[in-house]
Amino acid sequence: MSAYDTAVAGYDTSLSEEQIAIRDLARDFAEREIGSVVMEYDESQEFPAEIFKKMAELGFLGVMIPADYEGAELGAVEFSLIVEEVARVDPSVALGVAAHNGLCSGHILGFGSGALKEEYLPRLATGQTIGAWGLTESGSGSDAGGMMTTARREGGDWILNGSKNFITHGTVGKVAVVIAMSNPELPPGKGASAFVLDKSMEGFYASKKEDKLGMRCSDTSSLVMEEVHVPGKNLIGDEGEGFKQALKILDGGRISIAALSVGLAQGALDAALKYANERSQFGNNLAAYQAIQFKLAKMATDIAASRHLTHQAAFLRDTGQDYTLAASQAKLFASETAVRCAEEAVQIHGGYGYIKEYPVEKYYRDAKLLTIGEGTSEIQKIVISRHILGY
Ligand SMILES: Cc1cc2nc3c(=O)[nH]c(=O)nc-3n(C[C@H](O)[C@H](O)[C@H](O)COP(=O)(O)OP(=O)(O)OC[C@H]3O[C@@H](n4cnc5c(N)ncnc54)[C@H](O)[C@@H]3O)c2cc1C
């Protein structure tokens, strides 16, 4: 492998042969099936249903779901590799893969009863149903505990009222995990519960679809609940455990956003390397100038560090160790790396980086979500500082 290939492909000496095969399968799929339609979906903001169907056939929609529920039964490292490779080609498709697997399915898999798993996981793993996950509300984002959505008991059922904001797959998702205050008198750590909702339930519907800066083919909308009758069996785990479950789900989600960030940054570096070798100014390729070389060197080094942090967090998760700190560190560093790399890639392209014919324009728009979703950079710093200060 040449130095150029090494930088472009990324490398990780700790991967097994099976993991490398999964990474290569995802890389090949993304280049072959997504590469040519990235900008069409970006412009139309249409959810890429056909791509999701094909990803389902490869097991990418049930990555960590056990085979008993028709999943691929892989670990967090393999999930990170798949998300990274899809993101390298189209970060907005990767966002859907991350949310469907890590948030919706992950919550049911991690905390749901056997009956809930049997009812929902096979449909989610095979892509028959796309999943959403609703924690954020218009008045409560970083401070998710300030949620106003309520769940009150009525006989054996729960009645949900409220709305969730900025929900990935809010429109296309037929199933959603929703966190609501089942006892508003208590703090969220004890008063919030999680439920599986289905669009067939009366009063549960998607509202405003967002028109976004980036990640445009990822479907983002509000979810509204008006007197929705949710059967008692759709409570996930115990009453009052919803907020704690959600925080755990966000820990895992942060590893996948870190992987997505690595893929986006790698895609931006690939494009910048190619362009720097092709574009000539003042009689030389841009790559001959040290100012450009140093940008490329910094990008490649930050990406390698981000990838290691991501795989470390995934490894801790796969081996049953505490990964909250590692996931926050990976998410913080990788997402900020993605934003920086996308910006540098545009800079290396000059004016051509600012127009849509070159892929870096889209990476630049897509990247910003990564320092915001699933906990902003500021929130990651709060999580990390609490850990290192021992709070
Ligand atoms: C495209 C997209 C997809 C999303 N998908 C989902 C989804 O599927 N499910 C879901 O539940 N949510 C989803 N979200 C919501 C996302 O998780 C929130 O936007 C995010 O958590 C930030 O919340 P907020 O937007 O309300 O910002 P705010 O919480 O209002 O924060 C605004 C700013 O203040 C800073 N800030 C807040 N509190 C503090 C503090 N204590 N100290 C220092 N700074 C602080 C923040 O870091 C940020 O810079 C999505 C958002 C987007 C844009």
The ligand as an SDF file (V2000), in Angstrom:
LIG
                    3D

 53 58  0  0  0  0  0  0  0  0999 V2000
  -30.4350   16.9990   12.2580 C   0  0  0  0  0  0  0  0  0  0  0  0
  -30.7440   16.7100   13.6940 C   0  0  0  0  0  0  0  0  0  0  0  0
  -31.1490   15.4250   14.0580 C   0  0  0  0  0  0  0  0  0  0  0  0
  -31.4960   15.1500   15.3870 C   0  0  0  0  0  0  0  0  0  0  0  0
  -31.9780   13.9140   15.7170 N   0  0  0  0  0  0  0  0  0  0  0  0
  -32.4780   13.7180   16.9690 C   0  0  0  0  0  0  0  0  0  0  0  0
  -33.1580   12.4960   17.2900 C   0  0  0  0  0  0  0  0  0  0  0  0
  -33.2550   11.5800   16.4520 O   0  0  0  0  0  0  0  0  0  0  0  0
  -33.6910   12.3620   18.5320 N   0  0  0  0  0  0  0  0  0  0  0  0
  -33.6060   13.3390   19.4750 C   0  0  0  0  0  0  0  0  0  0  0  0
  -34.1220   13.1550   20.5890 O   0  0  0  0  0  0  0  0  0  0  0  0
  -32.9540   14.5170   19.2100 N   0  0  0  0  0  0  0  0  0  0  0  0
  -32.4140   14.7220   17.9720 C   0  0  0  0  0  0  0  0  0  0  0  0
  -31.7820   15.9060   17.6810 N   0  0  0  0  0  0  0  0  0  0  0  0
  -31.6820   16.9380   18.7090 C   0  0  0  0  0  0  0  0  0  0  0  0
  -30.2690   17.2000   19.2080 C   0  0  0  0  0  0  0  0  0  0  0  0
  -29.8370   16.1250   20.0210 O   0  0  0  0  0  0  0  0  0  0  0  0
  -30.2700   18.5450   19.9450 C   0  0  0  0  0  0  0  0  0  0  0  0
  -30.3890   19.5320   18.9330 O   0  0  0  0  0  0  0  0  0  0  0  0
  -29.0310   18.7750   20.7710 C   0  0  0  0  0  0  0  0  0  0  0  0
  -29.0180   17.9060   21.8610 O   0  0  0  0  0  0  0  0  0  0  0  0
  -28.9110   20.2200   21.2720 C   0  0  0  0  0  0  0  0  0  0  0  0
  -30.1000   20.6650   21.8440 O   0  0  0  0  0  0  0  0  0  0  0  0
  -30.7320   22.0910   21.3800 P   0  0  0  0  0  0  0  0  0  0  0  0
  -30.7540   22.0710   19.9020 O   0  0  0  0  0  0  0  0  0  0  0  0
  -31.9970   22.2910   22.0930 O   0  0  0  0  0  0  0  0  0  0  0  0
  -29.6550   23.1580   21.8250 O   0  0  0  0  0  0  0  0  0  0  0  0
  -29.5400   23.8560   23.2810 P   0  0  0  0  0  0  0  0  0  0  0  0
  -29.5840   22.8200   24.3320 O   0  0  0  0  0  0  0  0  0  0  0  0
  -30.5360   24.9570   23.3790 O   0  0  0  0  0  0  0  0  0  0  0  0
  -28.0900   24.4560   23.2240 O   0  0  0  0  0  0  0  0  0  0  0  0
  -27.7600   25.6790   22.5600 C   0  0  0  0  0  0  0  0  0  0  0  0
  -26.2930   25.9880   22.8360 C   0  0  0  0  0  0  0  0  0  0  0  0
  -26.1000   26.1810   24.2590 O   0  0  0  0  0  0  0  0  0  0  0  0
  -25.0920   25.3030   24.7250 C   0  0  0  0  0  0  0  0  0  0  0  0
  -25.3950   24.8780   26.0920 N   0  0  0  0  0  0  0  0  0  0  0  0
  -26.5540   24.3480   26.5650 C   0  0  0  0  0  0  0  0  0  0  0  0
  -26.4330   24.0630   27.8700 N   0  0  0  0  0  0  0  0  0  0  0  0
  -25.1760   24.4100   28.2390 C   0  0  0  0  0  0  0  0  0  0  0  0
  -24.4280   24.3530   29.4710 C   0  0  0  0  0  0  0  0  0  0  0  0
  -24.9430   23.8430   30.5800 N   0  0  0  0  0  0  0  0  0  0  0  0
  -23.1510   24.8030   29.4590 N   0  0  0  0  0  0  0  0  0  0  0  0
  -22.6010   25.2890   28.3340 C   0  0  0  0  0  0  0  0  0  0  0  0
  -23.2450   25.3660   27.1470 N   0  0  0  0  0  0  0  0  0  0  0  0
  -24.5060   24.9320   27.1010 C   0  0  0  0  0  0  0  0  0  0  0  0
  -25.1100   24.1340   23.7530 C   0  0  0  0  0  0  0  0  0  0  0  0
  -23.8780   23.4240   23.7870 O   0  0  0  0  0  0  0  0  0  0  0  0
  -25.3550   24.8470   22.4440 C   0  0  0  0  0  0  0  0  0  0  0  0
  -24.1500   25.3640   21.9540 O   0  0  0  0  0  0  0  0  0  0  0  0
  -31.3920   16.1910   16.3680 C   0  0  0  0  0  0  0  0  0  0  0  0
  -30.9570   17.4540   15.9970 C   0  0  0  0  0  0  0  0  0  0  0  0
  -30.6570   17.7270   14.6810 C   0  0  0  0  0  0  0  0  0  0  0  0
  -30.2420   19.1300   14.3020 C   0  0  0  0  0  0  0  0  0  0  0  0
  1  2  1  0
  2  3  1  0
  2 52  2  0
  3  4  2  0
  4  5  1  0
  4 50  1  0
  5  6  2  0
  6  7  1  0
  6 13  1  0
  7  8  2  0
  7  9  1  0
  9 10  1  0
 10 11  2  0
 10 12  1  0
 12 13  2  0
 13 14  1  0
 14 15  1  0
 14 50  1  0
 15 16  1  0
 16 17  1  0
 16 18  1  0
 18 19  1  0
 18 20  1  0
 20 21  1  0
 20 22  1  0
 22 23  1  0
 23 24  1  0
 24 25  2  0
 24 26  1  0
 24 27  1  0
 27 28  1  0
 28 29  2  0
 28 30  1  0
 28 31  1  0
 31 32  1  0
 32 33  1  0
 33 34  1  0
 33 48  1  0
 34 35  1  0
 35 36  1  0
 35 46  1  0
 36 37  1  0
 36 45  1  0
 37 38  2  0
 38 39  1  0
 39 40  1  0
 39 45  2  0
 40 41  1  0
 40 42  2  0
 42 43  1  0
 43 44  2  0
 44 45  1  0
 46 47  1  0
 46 48  1  0
 48 49  1  0
 50 51  2  0
 51 52  1  0
 52 53  1  0
M  END
$$$$
